[in-house]
Amino acid sequence: MNILARDPQTRGATRASPTTATAVLRVSVVVPTYRRPALLRRCLAALIEQDIDPATYEIIVADDAPDDATLELVRSFDAPRWMKNTPRPRVRYVAVHDTQGPAGARNAGWRSANAPIIAFTDDDTVPEPNWLSEGLAALTDDIVAASGAIAMDVPINPTDYERDAARLAEAEFATANCFVRRNALAAIDGFDERFTSAWREDTDLQFALMEIGRLGKAPMAVVRHPIRPAPWGVSLSQQRKIQFDALLYRKHPDLYRQRIRRAPRWDYYATVAALVMGVGAAIAGEAVLAAMAFGAWVVLTTWFCLRRLRGTSHEWSHVVEMIVTSISIPPLACFWRLVGALRWRTFLF
């Protein structure tokens, strides 16, 4: 199968040209959304102002929790395109009923698209005006997909959550900003919908695409990704996502070891083992062994907490949050690793 598109309509697609009735649709922008109309409005406002011919791209909103509010919002952006002297791209709404999760929503979006190139972004991003033109220019004939740049504003003294969220800007390939040939997506059957959380589904797509062709970069195609506020202790609920590491490891063990994690999280395992040993020794009346085990647990937990606090905010509420969550994360992480291991039948990921 020849994955690379050879259609001259997709080659050299760069800057805007006058809108005409015969303009060829070059790219479909897919935006998955889930009950975030205010963020989606901001994203769509940026997408309709791209510097390419509005007739050459369409915007598809894939709603993973179909509701009237989101539908009416999308319609409000599509309506002005019919007004005289108001050129706008087509904005379409796709209701996603069969699955919950961004992977399934993106599949529904690109499968309903009409263009040979699919541009993916998220509902909480703000694409720069030249995002599409730069992305199309970077998608040369010898590559099947290209990843753009993600700009994130990080405070001088970020919280642990903000610092962790900002790592998205360092990702090799993220669906918050990427361009993929439609026939390449068809060749790999799109996203794996078993990734039901926003975690590892984009890496799985990257690894699958690497097996059929070459991936490139679009450094000038930029989306801004403001960091959203998060509740106290958010890192605890995020541990649930770890189970999907097992699925990624099972599918791509070599690439996982090369690009994600070279070895299992022995620090978590050691911390939990020390805690379990301490509790067990205390129940058995082995005071010395219990003291040694609890001492090791305290040292490992303190080291973990201090590592998370290094370079982050030292506000008292954040320090307390780091102490509490540093105690809780290793057991939670090991639990969800075990869930993933049993669910996907793979270990030591």
C-alpha positions in Angstrom: 0.0 0.0 0.0 1.3 3.4 -0.9 0.7 5.5 2.2 2.1 8.8 1.1 -0.4 11.0 -0.7 0.6 12.0 -4.2 -2.3 14.3 -4.8 -0.9 17.7 -6.0 -3.7 19.3 -4.1 -2.0 18.4 -0.8 1.6 19.2 -1.9 2.9 22.7 -1.4 -0.2 23.8 0.5 1.0 26.8 2.3 -0.4 30.3 2.3 -3.9 31.7 1.7 -5.3 32.1 -1.8 -8.4 34.0 -2.9 -11.6 32.1 -2.0 -13.3 30.6 -5.0 -16.2 28.3 -5.5 -13.8 25.7 -6.9 -11.3 25.7 -4.0 -10.2 22.2 -3.1 -10.6 21.0 0.5 -7.1 20.4 1.8 -7.4 19.7 5.5 -10.0 18.7 8.1 -9.4 20.0 11.6 -10.7 17.5 14.2 -11.4 18.8 17.7 -12.6 16.3 20.4 -14.6 17.9 23.2 -16.2 16.8 26.5 -18.4 19.2 28.3 -16.1 22.3 28.0 -18.1 24.8 25.9 -16.2 27.8 27.2 -12.9 26.3 26.2 -14.3 25.0 22.9 -15.5 28.5 22.0 -12.1 30.0 22.5 -10.5 27.2 20.3 -13.1 27.6 17.5 -12.6 31.4 17.5 -8.9 30.8 16.8 -9.5 28.1 14.2 -11.9 30.2 12.0 -9.2 32.9 11.8 -6.5 30.8 10.1 -4.5 32.5 7.4 -5.4 30.0 4.6 -8.4 30.1 2.2 -11.5 29.3 4.4 -12.8 27.2 1.5 -9.8 24.8 1.8 -10.4 23.6 5.3 -13.2 22.4 7.5 -13.5 22.1 11.3 -15.1 19.0 12.9 -16.1 19.0 16.5 -16.4 15.5 17.8 -18.6 15.7 21.0 -17.9 12.8 23.4 -20.8 13.8 25.6 -23.4 15.0 23.1 -25.5 17.8 24.4 -27.6 20.7 23.0 -25.3 23.4 24.4 -22.3 22.2 22.4 -24.4 21.6 19.3 -25.7 25.1 19.4 -22.2 26.5 20.0 -20.9 24.7 16.9 -23.9 25.9 14.9 -23.2 29.5 15.9 -19.8 29.3 14.4 -21.0 27.6 11.2 -23.9 30.0 10.6 -21.9 33.2 9.7 -20.3 31.4 6.7 -23.5 31.7 4.9 -23.6 35.5 5.3 -22.5 37.6 2.4 -18.9 38.9 2.5 -18.1 36.7 5.6 -15.9 33.9 4.4 -15.6 31.2 7.0 -14.6 27.5 7.0 -17.3 24.9 7.4 -17.8 24.0 11.1 -19.4 20.6 11.6 -20.7 18.7 14.7 -20.3 15.0 15.1 -22.0 13.3 18.1 -20.1 10.4 19.5 -22.4 7.9 21.2 -20.6 4.6 21.1 -17.5 5.3 23.1 -16.2 7.6 25.9 -12.7 9.0 25.5 -10.6 11.2 23.2 -9.4 8.3 21.1 -12.9 7.3 20.1 -13.9 10.9 19.6 -11.0 11.5 17.3 -11.8 8.4 15.3 -15.4 9.6 14.8 -14.0 13.0 13.7 -11.4 11.9 11.1 -13.7 9.2 9.7 -16.3 11.8 8.9 -13.7 14.1 7.4 -13.6 15.0 3.7 -10.0 16.2 3.3 -6.9 14.1 2.6 -5.0 15.6 5.6 -6.3 15.6 9.2 -5.1 18.2 11.7 -5.7 17.3 15.3 -6.0 19.7 18.2 -7.8 19.8 21.6 -10.7 22.0 22.8 -8.5 23.7 25.3 -5.8 24.9 22.9 -5.5 28.2 21.0 -3.9 27.7 17.6 -1.9 30.5 16.2 -3.3 32.1 12.9 -0.6 30.4 10.8 -1.1 27.0 12.4 -2.7 25.3 9.5 -0.5 26.9 6.8 2.7 25.9 8.6 1.5 22.4 9.3 0.5 21.8 5.7 3.9 23.2 4.5 5.7 20.8 6.9 3.8 17.7 5.6 6.0 17.0 2.7 5.6 14.1 0.3 8.1 11.8 2.2 6.3 11.8 5.6 3.0 10.4 6.8 2.5 12.8 9.8 4.1 15.8 11.4 3.9 17.1 14.9 3.7 20.8 15.7 4.9 22.9 18.7 2.9 23.4 21.9 3.5 26.6 23.8 2.6 26.5 27.5 2.9 29.4 30.0 4.4 28.2 33.2 4.6 30.4 36.3 8.0 31.2 37.7 7.2 29.0 40.8 4.8 26.4 39.4 3.0 23.9 41.4 3.9 20.2 40.9 0.7 19.9 38.7 1.7 22.9 36.6 5.2 21.6 36.0 3.9 18.2 35.1 1.3 19.6 32.7 4.0 21.7 31.1 5.8 18.6 30.0 3.3 18.3 27.2 5.4 21.0 25.4 8.3 18.5 25.4 6.3 15.6 23.9 7.7 14.0 20.7 4.2 13.7 19.3 1.0 15.0 20.8 -2.5 15.0 19.4 -3.0 18.5 20.7 -1.0 19.5 17.6 -0.4 17.1 14.8 -1.1 16.6 11.1 -1.7 13.1 9.7 -2.5 11.9 6.2 -6.0 10.4 6.2 -4.9 7.3 4.3 -2.2 6.7 6.9 -4.9 6.8 9.6 -7.0 4.3 7.6 -4.0 2.0 7.2 -3.5 1.7 11.0 -7.3 1.8 11.7 -6.9 5.1 13.6 -6.7 5.4 17.3 -6.9 2.4 19.6 -10.2 3.0 21.5 -9.1 0.9 24.4 -7.2 4.0 25.6 -10.3 5.5 27.2 -8.5 8.3 29.1 -6.4 11.1 27.7 -3.2 9.2 28.3 -0.8 7.3 25.9 -3.4 7.2 23.1 -1.3 9.8 21.1 1.9 7.9 21.8 0.3 4.7 20.6 -0.7 6.5 17.4 2.8 7.8 17.0 4.3 4.3 17.4 1.8 2.8 14.9 2.5 5.5 12.3 6.3 4.9 12.7 5.7 1.4 11.5 4.3 2.5 8.2 6.2 5.7 7.4 8.3 8.6 8.4 7.2 11.2 10.9 8.3 14.9 10.6 8.2 18.1 12.6 6.3 21.3 12.1 8.0 23.7 14.6 6.4 26.8 13.2 2.9 25.3 13.6 2.1 26.5 17.1 -0.8 26.0 19.4 -1.0 27.7 22.8 -2.1 25.4 25.6 -3.0 27.4 28.7 -2.7 25.3 31.9 -6.1 24.8 33.4 -6.6 25.1 37.2 -6.7 21.8 39.0 -8.3 20.7 42.3 -6.2 20.1 45.4 -4.6 16.6 45.3 -5.2 16.2 41.5 -2.2 14.0 41.2 -4.0 11.2 43.1 -6.8 10.9 40.6 -4.3 11.0 37.8 -2.7 7.7 38.9 -5.6 5.8 37.4 -4.2 6.6 33.9 -1.1 4.5 34.7 -3.0 1.3 33.7 -2.8 2.4 30.1 1.0 2.2 30.2 0.6 -1.5 30.3 -1.4 -1.5 27.1 1.2 0.7 25.4 4.0 -1.6 26.6 2.2 -4.7 25.4 1.7 -3.3 21.9 5.1 -1.6 21.5 7.6 -3.1 24.1 10.8 -2.0 22.3 9.6 1.5 21.6 8.2 1.8 25.1 11.6 1.0 26.6 13.4 3.3 24.1 11.2 6.4 24.4 9.0 6.1 27.5 10.7 4.3 30.4 13.8 2.2 30.3 13.0 0.4 33.5 10.0 -0.2 35.8 9.3 2.2 38.7 11.5 0.4 41.2 11.3 3.5 43.5 7.5 3.0 43.9 7.9 -0.7 44.4 10.6 -0.3 47.0 8.5 2.3 48.9 5.4 0.1 49.0 7.5 -3.0 49.9 9.0 -1.1 52.8 5.6 0.0 54.0 4.1 -3.5 53.7 7.1 -5.0 55.5 6.8 -2.5 58.3 3.1 -3.2 58.8 3.7 -6.9 58.7 6.6 -6.9 61.1 4.6 -4.7 63.5 1.7 -7.1 63.5 4.1 -10.0 64.0 5.7 -8.3 67.0 9.1 -7.9 65.3 9.9 -4.4 66.6 13.4 -4.1 65.2 12.4 -5.2 61.7 9.4 -2.9 61.8 11.5 0.1 62.8 14.0 -0.6 60.0 11.2 -1.0 57.4 9.3 2.1 58.5 12.6 4.0 58.5 13.3 3.0 54.9 9.7 4.0 54.0 10.1 7.4 55.6 13.4 8.0 53.8 12.0 6.9 50.4 8.8 9.0 50.9 10.8 12.1 52.0 13.1 11.8 49.0 10.1 11.5 46.7 8.4 14.6 48.3 11.6 16.7 48.2 12.1 15.8 44.6 8.6 17.0 43.7 9.1 20.2 45.7 12.4 21.1 44.0 11.8 24.0 41.7 8.2 24.3 42.5 6.0 26.6 44.7 6.8 26.6 48.5 3.4 28.0 49.4 2.2 26.2 52.6 -0.9 24.7 50.9 1.3 23.3 48.1 3.8 21.9 50.6 1.1 20.2 52.5 -0.4 18.8 49.3 3.0 17.4 48.3 3.5 15.7 51.7 0.0 14.1 51.6 0.2 13.0 48.0 3.8 11.8 48.2 2.6 9.4 50.9 -0.3 8.3 48.8 1.0 8.1 45.3 3.3 5.1 45.5 0.6 2.7 46.8 -1.9 4.1 44.3 0.5 3.9 41.4 1.4 0.3 42.2 -2.3 -0.5 42.5 -3.1 0.9 39.1 0.0 -0.8 37.6 -1.3 -4.1 38.9 -4.7 -3.3 37.4 -3.1 -2.6 34.0 -0.8 -5.6 34.3 -3.8 -8.0 34.9 -6.0 -6.3 32.4 -3.5 -6.3 29.5 -1.6 -9.4 30.7 1.8 -7.8 30.8 4.2 -7.1 33.7 7.2 -4.9 34.6 6.3 -2.0 32.3 
